């Protein structure tokens, strides 16, 4: 079955009695942080414990984030993004799923982080770059 065109979906949305009903009918739901983290693990063939260690997180706290039992700060989410070797798009989705603001290139610190993510830097290398430019490190 082919997916409907965006124009068709727009027409259906505008004809719908409420946006939530439309979203439910068309399976347009954003994943929770826990769901998105699980999806990234699966897509990248990574293991949670290795990601938590690479992110420099306490094992219990990391487990609780992955299970949706604890919220994470923006920097903790960035630590996970680097540990998961996220693309910029994936990192921004991860931040969004965690309720944090996405990376913004007009913010100097964010610009450095964006540069590091784009170049595939490790968390340690990104922290070194932030330190070099006298910006707060991620951890």
C-alpha positions, 0 to 999 in steps of 0.5 A: 500500500502506498503512503498518502501524499502530504497534500492528501494528509493535510486535507484529512487533518484540516477535515478532522474534528481534532488533531489528536484524533488525526494523529492517532488514526495515521500513527503520527506519534512521537516516541518517548525518550525510552522508545527512541533510545531503544530504537537507536540501540537496535539500529546501531547494533549497540548494547545499553551497558556499553553506551552508558559507560561511553556516555560516562553515566552512572550505570543505575542512572543510565539504566533508569533513563533507558527505562523511562524511569528518570529524566535526563538533563540536556547535557546528559542527553548530549552525552548519550548522543555522543556515546550512540554516535548520533548524527545531528538529526538523531541528536536533535531528535534525542534532545526533543524526545528528552524534552530539551532544546535542540542544538542551535547553530547561533549559540556558540557552545551549540555550534561547537557541539554541532561541529563535533557531532558532524565530524564524528568526534567522541565525547572526550574530543568534544569536551576538549574542543569546548574547553579549548574555546572556553565553553562549558564542557558537556560533562 
